[in-house]
Amino acid sequence: MSGHTHDHIDWADRLVLLRAADTLDAPAHAAIAACLVAKLPANPTVIDLGCGAGGMSTHFAQALATQSAGTIILVDATPELLHEAERAVRAAAQANRRDGSTQTRNGRVPDGSAAPSNGHLTAAEDTAPTVEVRAIVADLADDALPDLLPAADLVWASRVVHHLPDQQAAIGTLTAVARAGGVVALAEGGLSFSCLPWDLGLGRPGLEDRLQAAQAEWFVGMREGIDGAVPMPYGWPLALECAGLADVSSFSALVDHPAPGPDGLADYVHHHLSRLATHGADHLSDEDRATLASLLDPDSAHYLGHRRDLYLLGARTVHYGRRP
C-alpha cells in the first residue's frame, strides 16, 4: 500500500478514478470554491487536507486568481496523490496567471476595469494575481498537525474525515489549523450518485439500489475495521459545533450529467461500478454479481460502454463554520 492510511485502502491505486471524478465534479467544485473563497479576506491561505488528486484545489486556485492572490497548501498521506495534486494545482494557477496577464495586455486589468488610457502599464498593473502552491505529506489523524501547518483562512477536507479513526477529534484538529475568524469546511454526506437506468434489460431491475445498499454495508465494515475507531452518533453540523465552530451551516452543489453524458462518463461509470462490485461482493446475490460481470465485460453484448443511457446525478454537501 502506498502511504499510510487508516482505512487500509490503497488510494494511489485509485488515482485514475479520482481524476475522472474530479473532471465530472468540476462544475460543482467550481461553485463550491467560489462560495467559500468569497468568505475569505484578501491574500488568504487555503489548506486542502486529504487533497487526493487535487481537483478541488484547482478550483480554489482559479477562484483566488480572480479575486486576489493567495496560498494553497496541499496535504495528503499518500505521496503519489500529493505529487499529482501539486502538478494539477500548479498548472491551474499558472494558467489563470497567464489569463490575467492576457486580460491586462488587452486593455483590461484582472478585476475587469479599464487599463490606463495612454496604453502604458505599470509593473504592478501588468502582473496577474499570484497563487503560491505548496505540498506537505502528513497524516490528518496526527494531533501534531497544527504545528506542521501555518494558520489558515480556509481549512478544507473533502470526504476524508470519515476515513479517520476519531472523526470528532479530527474535526478538532482541523479547527486548530484555522486562524481566528477562519473557515473550516467539510464535504461529507450529500446524495449518493446514480448512473444506471432502473431496468437494464439484464437481471432483476433496481440493481443500482442494491449496489448502494451493499456499499453502505461495506462502509460499516470499513469503519469497524479501522484501528481505534470511535463512533460519532450525530450529524456533521453538530460535529462542527462540538469542535467549537460558530455560524455553522451547510449547502449542496448538484452534479448533473444527463444521458448520454460527456466524454469519459462511460469510463468513470466502469471504474465506479467495478469498485462497488468489489465492495459489495459479499452483500449481493449471485444474479446481481453475474449482471455486474456482464456489464463490466467489454466482450459482453451487455457491456455498459455500448449504452447511451448512462448518466450521473448526485449532490456534494458542504458543512462549514468559523473559528471564533
N, C-alpha and C positions, 0 to 999 in steps of 0.2 A: 504494500500500500504506500502511495506517495504522500509524504507528510503525515502528521499526527492528527487524527480525527477521533472524536469521542463516539461517533455513531458507527464506526467500523465500515464506513463507505469509502471506496476509492474514488474520490472526487476528480482526480486527474484523469481517470478513465472516462469521465462524463463530459470532458471538455467539448466534444462535438455537439452534444445535446445542449449544453449551456450556451454555446454560441448561437445555435439555431433558435433557442428560446429567447435570447436577447434580441435577435433580429425581429421575431414576431411580436415581442413585447414592446418594441421601440416606441410606438405612438403612446402607449400607456406610460412608459418610463419618462418620455419627454414631458408629458402633462404633470406627472408627479414631481419631477425635478424642478419644473418652472414654479409649481405651487410652493415647494419648500424653500427654494432659493429666494423667492420673493419675501420670505420672512426674515432674511439674514441682513446683517449690516454690510457696508462696503468692504471689499477685500477680505472675505471670510475664509476660514479654514473649515473644510468639509472632510470628515473621516468616514470612509466606507469600510465597515468592519465585516469580514467574511465576504469580500468583494467578488469572489467567483471569477468569471471571465471578464469582468469589468463593464458589462453592458450598461448598468445603471449609471456608473460614473462617467461614461462617455456623454451622457445627457447632463450630468452635473457640470461637466466641462463646458458644454455648449451654453447652458444657462448662465454660468459665471461669465463667459466671454461676452455675452450680450448685455450684461448688466454692470459688470465690474471685473477687476482682476480677482484672483483668489488662489487658494492652495487646496489640492485634493491629495489626501493621504490614503493609500490603498493598503488594507491589512488582510492577510489570509494565512492560514496554517499550511496550505498546500503550495509549495514553491512553483510548481508548473502552472497552476491557475494564476498565481500572482504575477508571474512573468508575462503571461498572455494579457492580463488586465492592464499592466503597466504599458505594454505596447499599444493596446487599443485606445487607452485614455490619452496617452501622449499624442497619438495620431489625431484624435478628435480635437484636442487642444490646439495642435499646430494648424489643423485645417480651419478652425474658427479664427485663429490669429491671422491666417492668410486672407480669409474672407473679410475680416475687419480692415486689414490694410488695403484691400482692393476697394472697399467702400470709400475709404479716405481718398485714395488716388482718383476716384471717380467723382470727387466733389462732395462727398458726404463723410462726416466723421462717424465713428461707431455708434453713437447714440441717435443717429438719424438726422441730426441738424446739418445745416449747410456749412461747408468749409469756407475759409476766408475768401472774399470775392476777388482778391488780387491773384488767387491761384497759388500763392506761396504758403506752404505749410510749415509750421514749426516742428521741431523734432518730436515734441510731445504729441502733437496732433497727428503725426504720421505713424504713431505707434498704437497698434491694436491692444486691447486688454490682454494681459499675460496671465495664464493659468499654470501654476507650478504643479508638477505631479511627482509624488514620492511613493515608494513601496516599502513595506515592512512585513517580514514574516513574523507572525505572532499568533498565540492561541487565545481565542476570545474568552476562554474559561479561566485564564490566568488572572489572579487577583492583582498582580503587579502591572497589569496592562496600562492603567492610567499613568504610571511612572515612565512608560516607554513612549508615550504619545504627548504631543502638545495639546493644550486646551482647545476645544473645537467649538465653532459656532453651530455646526450641524454634525451630529453623530447618526449615521445611517447603518442599519443592519437589515438585510432582506433575506427572509426565510432561512435564517441561520440560528437564531436563538433556540428554536425548538429542537435543534440537534445537540444542545449543550446539556450537561448533567443537571445543573440547577438553574432553571430558566430565570427565576426571580433574582437570584444572585447575579446572573449575567446582566440583567437589565440594570441592576445597581451599579455594576462595573461600567456599563455604557454611560450611565448618568454621571459617574465620577469623571469620565473623559470630557464631558461637556463643560464649557465655562459657564459662569453665572449668566443667566439670560439665554443660554444656548438651547438649541432644539435637539431632542432625541426622537428619532423616528424609526419605527419598525414596520417592515412589510411582513405581515403574518396573517394567516386566515384568508379571507376572501371567499370566492366561489370556485369550486372545482371546475376544471376545464373539460369541456365536451368537444368531441371532434367526429363522432360517428353517427350516422342515421340509426334510428331505433331498430328498424328491420333491415338487416344486411343481406337478406336472401340466402343466408347461411346460418345454421344453428338456431338456437332459440332467440327471439327478439329480446332487446334490452340488455345486450352484452355489456355495454358501457356502464350501466348502473351497477351491474355485478362486479365489474372491474374496480369501480370506485369503492364499493363495499370491501372488496378484498384488499385494496390499498389501505383502507382505514384499519383493517386488522393487522396488516404488516406494520403500520405506523405504531400501533400499540406495542407490538413486539419489539420494534426498533427502540422505543423509549425504554421498555423494560430491560433491554439488553445493554443499555449504557451504564457503565460502571458508576455507582454513586448517584444514580438518577433520583431526583427529588420531585414529587408531584407538585403541580401548580393548578389547584382545583378552582380556577376562576379565569375570567377572560383577560385579554391583553390590555384594555383600558385600565382595569383595576390593577393589573401588574405595574403599569406605569405610575399610577397613583401611589402604590405601595413603595415604589422606588423614590418617592418624594417629588415627582414632577408635578407641575401646576398646569392649568389650562389644557388638560388632556382632551383630545378629540380624535376623530377618525374620518377618513374619506376613502373613496374607492375609485379606481380607474378601470374602465372596461377594455378588455382585449377582444376584438371582434373582427374576425376574418371570414366572411361568408363564403360558401362554396362557389366556385371551385378553389378559391383561395389563391394566395400569392405563390410565386416560385419558392420552392423549398418546403412548402407545407407538408407534402406527402412524406418527404424525408423526416421531418420533425415528428409527424404522427407515427411513422415507423419506429423511430427511437423511443417515443413516448410509450407506445403500446408494448414494445419489447421490454421496457423497464417494468411496466405494470404486469406483464406476463411472468417476469422473474419474481417480483414481489408477491404476486397473488397466487403463485403456483399451488400452494398448499390449501388455498381457500376457494379454488374454482373446481367446477365439475369436469369430468373427462371430456364432455361435449364442448364446454367453453374453451378448454385448453386446445382441443382439436380445431375449433373455429379460429382461435388466435394463430395457431401454427399455419393454417391455410392463408389467413390474411397477411401474414408476415413473410410468406414464401414467394420469392419472385417468380418461381416456376409454376405457381398455382394459378388456376383460372380465376380464383377469387382474390388474387394479390391486391392489396389496398392501393398500390401505386397505379393501378389501372382505373381507379374510381375517380369520378368527377363530382362526387357529393361529399367530399371531406371538407370540414370547416374547423374553425377554432373559436370558441366562445367561453369566456370566463371573466373573472374580475380580480384585480390585485387590491388588497385593502391595506392602508397605511394608518398606523396608530402613532400619535405623536404628543409631546408635551414639552414644556420649558422647564429648565432647571432654575429654581428661584435664586 
